């Protein structure tokens, strides 16, 4: 769910493998909330890791993303009878009946952050929950490449112990790959203060959790059903 639909297309398979080596990265926080219901949407679902996990707790899950290769991987690798994967733009969605509206590290890709928050809010039903995670950085809007590459080198021995040499070597090379670094160096993040300010303006009374690399927000629509 990015301003450039082809951004992830260039490395979709490698990205799916990379994220798959980080168990729960895209779903551990949302599953810890223990939410259940009839319908959930994962906006910017990528290759479907979180959407497939949400299928355990919701009767129907819609996963949407702009990247056709990502959606193709999701359909091939993570099919579930109660999950629909769809190539779509956030602003094309006009359904307001979701019990859960979820998105993980997608919003900073949008050209208009506030408009994205307003659109996500419009999708939740009365009594439903909006749960959003996005990257933040207090030092600079776009972290330099060393913020990503140096920790990958320092952490390589531990990753070898965790996932084995072959996967750890792939992971290290992915952190240093040109397409991935070009993507990271095009990102612009909010600071923690900016994040809370803009989210509070759309979701008054929201609850926040600091995940280190990101902030997570949970808000329940208190309108009567």
ABEGO torsion letter per residue (X at the ends): XBABAAAAAAAAAAAAAAAAABBGAAAAAAAAAGBBEABBBBBGAEAGAAAAAAAAABABBBBBBABAAAAAAAAAABBBAABBBBBBBAAABABAABABBBBBGAAAABABAAAAAAAAAAABBBGBBBBBBBBBBAABABBBAAAAAAAAAAAAAAAAAAAEAAAAAAAAAAAABAAAAAAAAABBBBBAAAAAAAAAAABBGBBBBBAGABBBBBBBBABBX
